[in-house]
Amino acid sequence: MRRLEWVVIIGFGPAALLLVAALAYVHFDTETESITEEVRRTAGGSFVRLPDGMVHYELAGPPEARAVVLVHGFSVPYYIWDPTFAALVHSGFRVLRYDLYGRGYSDRPNVAYDADLYDRQLLGLLSALSIPGPVDLVGLSMGGPIVVTFADRHPERVRALVLLDSSYHEARRPPVWLGAPLFGKYYGEYYMTVLVSPSLAEGQLADFFQPERFPDWPEKYRVQMQYKGFRRALLSTMRDYMGRDVRGEFERVGQSGRPVLLLWGEADQTVPLPVSDEIRRAIPQAEFHLIQEAGHLPHYERPEVVNPILVGFLKKQ
């Protein structure tokens, strides 16, 4: 090959690659909208402003009734609690569910999505809505460590805990390179946009034992993906929250003797069943129920099994 041809290849090759990468980013960037007042008016539920931003929530049930707070997991917002919320309200509880910052219709503040943020959000929400403690906390997946941390930091505010397929130490550890000072910082956003986001909605079906029963699940999930800051929130959560060592917090909850209910889908592939054994060793007093024919979301797939267990546990405390 002649020297001129090599010069052209060497000179334009990197530029062509950068152009292709930029076009791929633009193509897969679905975050074109902002959460405005008009969006909030049509979203359903309610909103309250906390120091870190607006929080989308729903609160129902008698004001004088015992309060139960539902905390969702890594990325699916509060609609993931639909069957649980309805059953608890029907059973006479005062029930609160909300979107974590960065998800659903809650704001996406440009901050570190770490344990302090999630703890601050829950504490501020209880205060803003004048819900006095103690309350019962129900955490799903990543919501498990969130409620355990809250109980560890604010024991006077918590009566009992319910953990559904809870994340735990190294259960969902993020890629090591995400923490790299330069590569992780600059490549992380591209990685989320081009390599993760395109399959994120459809990938949620893997949480089910029988995904064919929930064909509309990806479309429900995509709604939140159009609002700016969603990917940044997930990326920061992977960097600043997932993979943190929560064993001490779980063990202190175990030592406290606090009532704990642990529910697990037998076919969970997201946080596999052996993780439940680790949690039971940390919290030996936990009442454990294995839910057959259920994946990572047993409360959603098998509400006819989970709801009576949950209501029974809460009523007997």
KEKE-3310 file (N, C-alpha, C; in steps of 0.2 Angstrom, whole numbers, plus 5000, padded with zeros to 4 digits):
npx = (5004:5003:5012:5004:4991:4992:4994:4981:4973:4978:4976:4963:4956:4954:4946:4935:4930:4927:4917:4907:4905:4899:4888:4881:4879:4870:4859:4855:4851:4838:4834:4825:4816:4810:4805:4792:4780:4768:4770:4770:4757:4749:4754:4748:4746:4755:4765:4780:4791:4807:4824:4833:4825:4810:4798:4790:4775:4763:4750:4739:4725:4718:4721:4725:4729:4741:4757:4764:4778:4783:4797:4805:4816:4831:4829:4815:4801:4788:4776:4779:4774:4760:4751:4753:4752:4738:4733:4737:4731:4718:4718:4717:4729:4739:4747:4762:4770:4784:4794:4811:4824:4829:4821:4806:4794:4800:4812:4828:4841:4858:4868:4878:4872:4870:4871:4868:4860:4848:4844:4842:4831:4820:4819:4816:4804:4795:4795:4790:4777:4771:4772:4773:4785:4785:4787:4782:4793:4795:4806:4811:4823:4836:4830:4830:4843:4842:4831:4836:4847:4841:4834:4844:4851:4841:4833:4822:4812:4807:4797:4795:4803:4802:4808:4811:4817:4830:4844:4862:4878:4889:4880:4874:4886:4894:4902:4920:4928:4920:4923:4935:4945:4947:4943:4931:4923:4922:4919:4908:4895:4893:4893:4882:4872:4874:4876:4869:4856:4848:4843:4838:4824:4817:4825:4820:4811:4817:4816:4805:4797:4788:4788:4780:4767:4767:4767:4766:4776:4789:4785:4779:4790:4798:4793:4799:4812:4813:4815:4827:4842:4840:4848:4860:4857:4856:4869:4877:4871:4876:4889:4891:4883:4879:4886:4892:4897:4886:4885:4887:4877:4866:4868:4868:4854:4850:4855:4847:4835:4824:4808:4808:4803:4806:4805:4806:4808:4808:4814:4822:4833:4840:4844:4850:4844:4853:4858:4849:4851:4863:4858:4849:4858:4864:4853:4846:4833:4824:4808:4806:4800:4798:4794:4785:4786:4790:4800:4811:4802:4792:4780:4773:4771:4765:4754:4743:4748:4759:4753:4744:4753:4761:4752:4748:4759:4762:4751:4752:4762)
npy = (4994:5011:5025:5037:5032:5025:5036:5043:5033:5032:5045:5048:5037:5037:5048:5045:5034:5041:5049:5039:5034:5046:5048:5036:5038:5049:5043:5034:5041:5044:5053:5066:5075:5086:5085:5094:5106:5104:5090:5085:5088:5079:5066:5059:5053:5062:5077:5083:5095:5093:5096:5091:5091:5089:5076:5062:5054:5043:5043:5034:5028:5027:5042:5040:5027:5013:5016:5011:5010:5009:5005:5005:4996:4996:5003:5003:5012:5018:5011:4998:4993:4991:4980:4977:4989:4992:4981:4983:4995:4992:4983:4991:4999:5014:5019:5023:5026:5029:5038:5035:5047:5052:5042:5037:5050:5058:5071:5073:5076:5083:5075:5065:5049:5041:5032:5041:5051:5043:5040:5052:5057:5048:5051:5065:5065:5058:5067:5079:5075:5073:5061:5052:5042:5026:5018:5005:4997:4993:4985:4982:4973:4983:4992:4985:4986:5000:5002:4995:5002:5014:5010:5006:5019:5027:5021:5023:5027:5016:5002:4988:4978:4973:4963:4960:4950:4955:4966:4963:4961:4962:4957:4963:4969:4983:4985:4985:4995:5006:5014:5019:5034:5042:5035:5028:5039:5047:5038:5031:5038:5036:5023:5019:5025:5020:5006:5001:5007:5004:4991:4991:4992:4981:4972:4971:4962:4950:4949:4942:4926:4921:4929:4932:4935:4948:4958:4972:4978:4983:4994:5002:5005:5013:5025:5034:5035:5045:5057:5069:5065:5053:5042:5046:5046:5032:5028:5035:5029:5016:5018:5024:5018:5005:4989:4993:4989:4982:4974:4976:4984:4976:4966:4973:4976:4963:4960:4969:4963:4967:4965:4956:4952:4941:4939:4928:4925:4910:4907:4918:4927:4938:4943:4930:4915:4910:4921:4925:4916:4922:4934:4929:4923:4935:4941:4933:4932:4934:4931:4919:4916:4907:4909:4901:4898:4911:4925:4938:4947:4943:4948:4954:4945:4934:4939:4934:4925:4932:4944:4940:4935:4946:4955:4948:4947:4960:4964:4957:4962)
npz = (5000:4996:5003:5004:5005:5018:5026:5025:5030:5043:5048:5046:5052:5066:5068:5060:5068:5080:5075:5072:5085:5091:5083:5087:5100:5100:5093:5102:5113:5123:5131:5131:5136:5150:5167:5170:5177:5170:5166:5179:5183:5176:5180:5190:5207:5220:5224:5233:5239:5243:5251:5241:5230:5220:5225:5220:5225:5233:5244:5255:5264:5281:5291:5304:5305:5306:5299:5284:5274:5257:5248:5233:5221:5212:5199:5194:5196:5208:5203:5204:5215:5214:5217:5230:5237:5235:5242:5255:5259:5258:5268:5279:5283:5283:5269:5261:5246:5235:5222:5221:5220:5204:5198:5190:5192:5201:5205:5196:5204:5202:5210:5221:5221:5233:5249:5259:5252:5249:5261:5267:5259:5262:5276:5275:5268:5276:5287:5280:5276:5288:5295:5309:5318:5326:5310:5298:5287:5270:5259:5243:5233:5229:5238:5249:5257:5258:5267:5278:5281:5285:5296:5304:5306:5311:5323:5331:5323:5317:5316:5311:5299:5282:5270:5253:5242:5244:5240:5244:5252:5239:5231:5220:5212:5205:5189:5190:5183:5183:5193:5190:5190:5178:5166:5170:5173:5161:5151:5157:5155:5141:5140:5148:5139:5126:5127:5138:5140:5128:5129:5142:5146:5140:5146:5159:5160:5163:5177:5180:5183:5174:5161:5150:5155:5157:5146:5144:5152:5148:5141:5150:5158:5150:5150:5160:5155:5146:5152:5157:5165:5170:5166:5172:5185:5188:5184:5194:5205:5203:5204:5217:5226:5224:5228:5240:5257:5267:5277:5291:5295:5292:5301:5313:5314:5315:5328:5335:5337:5331:5323:5308:5292:5279:5262:5247:5230:5222:5210:5207:5197:5198:5210:5217:5226:5236:5242:5251:5261:5267:5272:5281:5290:5295:5300:5311:5317:5307:5299:5287:5271:5257:5240:5229:5211:5206:5202:5203:5208:5218:5225:5215:5205:5212:5221:5227:5236:5243:5248:5259:5268:5271:5276:5287:5295:5298:5305:5317:5324)
capx = (5000:5007:5012:4998:4985:4993:4993:4974:4970:4980:4974:4955:4953:4951:4941:4929:4928:4924:4910:4902:4903:4895:4881:4878:4876:4864:4854:4852:4850:4831:4832:4824:4811:4811:4799:4789:4774:4763:4771:4768:4749:4746:4757:4745:4750:4756:4772:4782:4798:4812:4830:4836:4821:4803:4797:4783:4773:4756:4749:4732:4723:4716:4727:4726:4731:4748:4760:4768:4781:4786:4803:4807:4823:4836:4826:4808:4798:4783:4771:4780:4771:4753:4746:4755:4749:4731:4731:4738:4726:4712:4718:4717:4735:4741:4752:4766:4775:4787:4799:4817:4827:4831:4817:4799:4793:4804:4818:4835:4847:4865:4872:4880:4866:4873:4867:4865:4854:4842:4842:4839:4825:4815:4818:4813:4798:4791:4794:4786:4770:4769:4771:4777:4787:4788:4783:4785:4797:4796:4811:4812:4829:4840:4826:4831:4848:4839:4827:4840:4851:4837:4832:4851:4852:4835:4830:4816:4807:4805:4794:4797:4805:4800:4813:4809:4823:4835:4851:4866:4885:4891:4874:4874:4891:4895:4909:4926:4930:4916:4926:4941:4945:4946:4940:4925:4920:4920:4916:4902:4889:4893:4892:4875:4868:4874:4877:4865:4849:4844:4840:4836:4817:4816:4828:4816:4806:4821:4814:4799:4797:4784:4788:4775:4761:4768:4769:4767:4781:4794:4783:4778:4797:4801:4791:4804:4818:4813:4817:4834:4845:4838:4854:4865:4855:4857:4876:4879:4869:4881:4896:4891:4879:4879:4893:4894:4897:4881:4884:4887:4870:4861:4870:4865:4847:4849:4856:4842:4829:4818:4804:4809:4800:4810:4802:4811:4806:4812:4818:4826:4840:4843:4848:4849:4842:4858:4859:4844:4855:4868:4854:4846:4863:4865:4847:4843:4826:4819:4803:4807:4795:4800:4788:4786:4784:4791:4807:4814:4797:4786:4774:4770:4769:4761:4751:4738:4752:4763:4749:4742:4759:4764:4747:4748:4765:4762:4746:4754:4768)
capy = (5000:5017:5029:5042:5028:5024:5043:5044:5028:5034:5052:5048:5032:5039:5053:5041:5031:5046:5051:5034:5034:5052:5046:5031:5042:5053:5039:5030:5046:5045:5058:5073:5079:5088:5085:5101:5106:5101:5083:5083:5088:5073:5060:5055:5054:5069:5079:5087:5098:5092:5100:5089:5091:5086:5069:5059:5049:5042:5041:5032:5025:5032:5046:5038:5020:5012:5018:5007:5014:5005:5007:5001:4995:5000:5007:5003:5017:5015:5007:4991:4991:4992:4975:4978:4995:4991:4976:4986:5000:4988:4980:4996:5003:5020:5017:5027:5023:5035:5036:5037:5052:5049:5037:5039:5057:5062:5075:5069:5081:5082:5074:5058:5044:5037:5030:5047:5053:5039:5040:5059:5057:5045:5055:5071:5063:5056:5074:5083:5072:5073:5054:5051:5035:5022:5015:4999:4999:4987:4986:4978:4973:4988:4995:4982:4990:5007:5002:4993:5008:5019:5007:5007:5026:5030:5015:5025:5028:5010:4997:4982:4978:4968:4963:4956:4948:4961:4966:4962:4962:4960:4953:4966:4973:4986:4984:4989:5000:5012:5018:5022:5041:5045:5031:5027:5046:5049:5032:5029:5040:5033:5016:5019:5027:5016:4999:4998:5009:5001:4985:4991:4991:4974:4968:4971:4956:4945:4949:4938:4919:4920:4936:4932:4937:4955:4961:4979:4980:4987:5001:5006:5007:5017:5032:5037:5035:5051:5063:5070:5064:5046:5038:5049:5044:5025:5027:5037:5023:5010:5020:5027:5015:4997:4986:4995:4984:4984:4968:4978:4987:4971:4963:4977:4975:4957:4961:4973:4959:4970:4960:4956:4947:4940:4935:4927:4922:4904:4907:4924:4927:4945:4942:4923:4913:4909:4928:4925:4913:4926:4938:4925:4923:4942:4943:4926:4932:4935:4926:4918:4913:4905:4910:4896:4900:4918:4927:4944:4951:4939:4952:4956:4938:4930:4943:4930:4922:4937:4949:4937:4934:4952:4958:4944:4949:4967:4965:4953:4965)
capz = (5000:4995:5009:5005:5008:5025:5029:5025:5035:5050:5049:5046:5055:5073:5067:5058:5074:5084:5072:5073:5092:5092:5080:5091:5106:5098:5091:5108:5118:5123:5136:5127:5140:5157:5171:5171:5181:5166:5167:5186:5184:5172:5182:5195:5213:5223:5224:5238:5238:5248:5249:5235:5224:5220:5226:5218:5230:5234:5251:5255:5270:5286:5294:5311:5305:5306:5293:5280:5268:5252:5245:5227:5220:5208:5193:5192:5201:5213:5201:5205:5221:5213:5220:5237:5239:5235:5247:5262:5260:5259:5275:5284:5284:5280:5265:5257:5241:5232:5218:5223:5216:5198:5195:5189:5191:5205:5201:5195:5206:5200:5216:5222:5223:5238:5255:5262:5248:5249:5268:5268:5255:5266:5282:5274:5266:5282:5290:5276:5276:5295:5297:5315:5319:5321:5304:5295:5281:5266:5254:5237:5230:5232:5243:5256:5260:5260:5273:5283:5283:5289:5303:5308:5308:5315:5326:5334:5318:5313:5320:5308:5292:5277:5264:5247:5237:5245:5238:5250:5251:5233:5227:5213:5212:5198:5185:5194:5179:5184:5198:5188:5190:5171:5161:5172:5173:5154:5147:5160:5152:5135:5142:5149:5134:5120:5128:5143:5139:5123:5131:5149:5147:5139:5151:5166:5160:5166:5184:5181:5182:5168:5158:5145:5158:5158:5140:5144:5157:5145:5139:5156:5160:5145:5151:5164:5152:5142:5156:5158:5172:5172:5166:5176:5192:5188:5184:5200:5210:5202:5207:5224:5231:5224:5230:5247:5262:5271:5282:5298:5296:5293:5308:5319:5314:5318:5335:5339:5339:5327:5319:5301:5287:5273:5257:5242:5224:5222:5204:5207:5194:5198:5217:5218:5232:5241:5245:5257:5267:5270:5276:5287:5295:5298:5304:5313:5319:5302:5297:5280:5266:5250:5236:5223:5204:5206:5201:5208:5210:5220:5227:5209:5202:5216:5226:5231:5241:5247:5252:5266:5273:5273:5280:5293:5298:5300:5310:5323:5327)
cpx = (5004:5007:5006:4992:4986:4991:4985:4971:4971:4977:4966:4952:4950:4946:4934:4926:4924:4917:4905:4900:4898:4888:4877:4875:4870:4858:4850:4850:4842:4829:4831:4819:4813:4805:4797:4783:4768:4764:4768:4760:4746:4749:4753:4749:4750:4764:4774:4789:4802:4819:4833:4832:4814:4803:4790:4781:4765:4755:4741:4731:4721:4722:4729:4729:4739:4751:4764:4771:4785:4791:4805:4814:4827:4833:4819:4804:4792:4777:4772:4777:4763:4749:4747:4751:4741:4729:4732:4733:4720:4712:4718:4723:4735:4747:4755:4770:4778:4792:4806:4820:4830:4827:4810:4798:4796:4810:4824:4840:4854:4869:4874:4874:4869:4868:4864:4860:4848:4839:4839:4832:4819:4814:4814:4806:4793:4790:4789:4779:4768:4767:4775:4779:4784:4784:4786:4788:4797:4800:4811:4819:4834:4836:4827:4837:4846:4836:4831:4844:4847:4835:4839:4852:4847:4831:4823:4811:4805:4803:4796:4799:4803:4805:4811:4815:4828:4842:4855:4873:4887:4886:4873:4879:4892:4901:4914:4928:4926:4919:4932:4941:4943:4941:4932:4920:4917:4917:4909:4896:4888:4891:4884:4870:4868:4874:4872:4857:4845:4841:4838:4829:4815:4819:4825:4812:4810:4819:4808:4800:4793:4783:4782:4768:4761:4770:4770:4772:4786:4792:4782:4785:4800:4799:4796:4810:4818:4815:4824:4836:4844:4845:4859:4864:4857:4865:4879:4877:4874:4887:4896:4887:4879:4886:4895:4893:4892:4880:4884:4880:4865:4862:4867:4858:4846:4850:4851:4836:4823:4815:4806:4806:4804:4807:4806:4807:4811:4817:4821:4833:4844:4847:4846:4847:4847:4860:4855:4847:4860:4864:4851:4852:4864:4859:4843:4836:4821:4815:4804:4802:4798:4794:4789:4784:4785:4798:4809:4808:4791:4780:4770:4767:4764:4758:4746:4742:4756:4759:4747:4747:4761:4759:4747:4754:4765:4757:4748:4759:4765)
cpy = (5006:5021:5034:5038:5027:5031:5044:5039:5030:5040:5052:5043:5034:5044:5050:5037:5035:5048:5046:5034:5040:5050:5041:5034:5046:5049:5036:5035:5047:5050:5065:5077:5081:5087:5092:5100:5103:5093:5081:5083:5082:5066:5056:5056:5061:5071:5083:5089:5097:5096:5098:5089:5088:5079:5067:5054:5048:5040:5040:5028:5030:5035:5043:5031:5019:5013:5013:5010:5008:5008:5003:5000:4999:5005:5008:5007:5014:5011:5000:4988:4991:4987:4975:4984:4995:4986:4979:4991:4997:4985:4985:5000:5009:5019:5022:5024:5030:5033:5039:5042:5049:5044:5040:5046:5061:5065:5071:5074:5078:5081:5067:5054:5039:5035:5036:5050:5050:5039:5047:5060:5054:5049:5061:5070:5062:5063:5078:5081:5071:5066:5052:5044:5032:5019:5008:5000:4992:4989:4981:4978:4978:4992:4992:4985:4997:5007:5000:4998:5013:5016:5007:5014:5029:5024:5017:5027:5022:5005:4990:4983:4972:4969:4958:4956:4954:4960:4965:4963:4958:4956:4956:4971:4976:4984:4988:4995:5007:5017:5021:5030:5044:5041:5030:5034:5047:5044:5030:5031:5037:5026:5015:5020:5023:5008:4996:5000:5006:4995:4985:4990:4984:4970:4967:4965:4950:4944:4944:4931:4918:4927:4937:4935:4945:4959:4968:4982:4984:4994:5005:5009:5013:5025:5036:5039:5041:5057:5063:5069:5057:5042:5040:5046:5036:5024:5029:5031:5017:5012:5021:5023:5007:4995:4989:4990:4986:4978:4971:4981:4981:4967:4966:4977:4968:4957:4965:4969:4962:4965:4961:4951:4947:4936:4934:4923:4916:4904:4914:4923:4933:4945:4935:4921:4912:4916:4928:4921:4917:4931:4935:4924:4930:4944:4937:4926:4933:4929:4925:4914:4913:4905:4906:4900:4908:4919:4933:4948:4947:4942:4953:4950:4934:4934:4939:4926:4927:4941:4946:4937:4941:4956:4955:4946:4956:4968:4961:4957:4970)
cpz = (5000:5002:5010:5008:5015:5029:5030:5030:5042:5052:5050:5050:5062:5072:5065:5064:5079:5082:5073:5080:5093:5089:5084:5097:5105:5096:5097:5114:5118:5128:5133:5131:5147:5161:5173:5175:5177:5167:5174:5186:5181:5175:5186:5201:5216:5223:5230:5237:5244:5246:5243:5229:5225:5221:5224:5222:5230:5241:5252:5262:5276:5290:5300:5311:5305:5299:5290:5274:5264:5248:5239:5226:5215:5203:5192:5198:5204:5210:5202:5211:5220:5217:5228:5240:5240:5241:5254:5264:5261:5266:5281:5286:5280:5276:5261:5252:5237:5227:5221:5218:5210:5194:5194:5188:5197:5202:5201:5197:5204:5206:5216:5224:5227:5244:5258:5259:5249:5257:5270:5264:5259:5272:5281:5271:5272:5286:5286:5276:5283:5297:5303:5315:5325:5315:5302:5288:5277:5260:5249:5234:5233:5238:5250:5260:5262:5266:5279:5286:5287:5296:5307:5311:5312:5318:5329:5329:5315:5318:5318:5301:5288:5271:5259:5242:5238:5242:5245:5248:5244:5229:5220:5212:5205:5195:5189:5190:5180:5189:5196:5187:5183:5167:5163:5172:5166:5150:5150:5157:5145:5135:5143:5143:5128:5121:5133:5141:5134:5125:5138:5150:5146:5144:5158:5166:5163:5174:5185:5180:5176:5165:5153:5148:5159:5152:5140:5148:5154:5143:5145:5159:5156:5147:5155:5160:5147:5146:5158:5165:5174:5172:5171:5183:5193:5188:5191:5205:5209:5205:5214:5229:5230:5225:5237:5252:5267:5277:5289:5299:5296:5299:5314:5320:5317:5326:5339:5341:5335:5323:5311:5297:5281:5268:5250:5236:5223:5215:5202:5203:5195:5205:5219:5225:5237:5245:5251:5263:5271:5274:5282:5292:5299:5302:5306:5315:5313:5300:5290:5277:5259:5245:5229:5216:5204:5205:5206:5211:5213:5222:5221:5205:5206:5222:5230:5237:5246:5251:5259:5271:5275:5278:5287:5298:5301:5306:5317:5327:5333)
residu = (MET:ARG:ARG:LEU:GLU:TRP:VAL:VAL:ILE:ILE:GLY:PHE:GLY:PRO:ALA:ALA:LEU:LEU:LEU:VAL:ALA:ALA:LEU:ALA:TYR:VAL:HIS:PHE:ASP:THR:GLU:THR:GLU:SER:ILE:THR:GLU:GLU:VAL:ARG:ARG:THR:ALA:GLY:GLY:SER:PHE:VAL:ARG:LEU:PRO:ASP:GLY:MET:VAL:HIS:TYR:GLU:LEU:ALA:GLY:PRO:PRO:GLU:ALA:ARG:ALA:VAL:VAL:LEU:VAL:HIS:GLY:PHE:SER:VAL:PRO:TYR:TYR:ILE:TRP:ASP:PRO:THR:PHE:ALA:ALA:LEU:VAL:HIS:SER:GLY:PHE:ARG:VAL:LEU:ARG:TYR:ASP:LEU:TYR:GLY:ARG:GLY:TYR:SER:ASP:ARG:PRO:ASN:VAL:ALA:TYR:ASP:ALA:ASP:LEU:TYR:ASP:ARG:GLN:LEU:LEU:GLY:LEU:LEU:SER:ALA:LEU:SER:ILE:PRO:GLY:PRO:VAL:ASP:LEU:VAL:GLY:LEU:SER:MET:GLY:GLY:PRO:ILE:VAL:VAL:THR:PHE:ALA:ASP:ARG:HIS:PRO:GLU:ARG:VAL:ARG:ALA:LEU:VAL:LEU:LEU:ASP:SER:SER:TYR:HIS:GLU:ALA:ARG:ARG:PRO:PRO:VAL:TRP:LEU:GLY:ALA:PRO:LEU:PHE:GLY:LYS:TYR:TYR:GLY:GLU:TYR:TYR:MET:THR:VAL:LEU:VAL:SER:PRO:SER:LEU:ALA:GLU:GLY:GLN:LEU:ALA:ASP:PHE:PHE:GLN:PRO:GLU:ARG:PHE:PRO:ASP:TRP:PRO:GLU:LYS:TYR:ARG:VAL:GLN:MET:GLN:TYR:LYS:GLY:PHE:ARG:ARG:ALA:LEU:LEU:SER:THR:MET:ARG:ASP:TYR:MET:GLY:ARG:ASP:VAL:ARG:GLY:GLU:PHE:GLU:ARG:VAL:GLY:GLN:SER:GLY:ARG:PRO:VAL:LEU:LEU:LEU:TRP:GLY:GLU:ALA:ASP:GLN:THR:VAL:PRO:LEU:PRO:VAL:SER:ASP:GLU:ILE:ARG:ARG:ALA:ILE:PRO:GLN:ALA:GLU:PHE:HIS:LEU:ILE:GLN:GLU:ALA:GLY:HIS:LEU:PRO:HIS:TYR:GLU:ARG:PRO:GLU:VAL:VAL:ASN:PRO:ILE:LEU:VAL:GLY:PHE:LEU:LYS:LYS:GLN)
# end
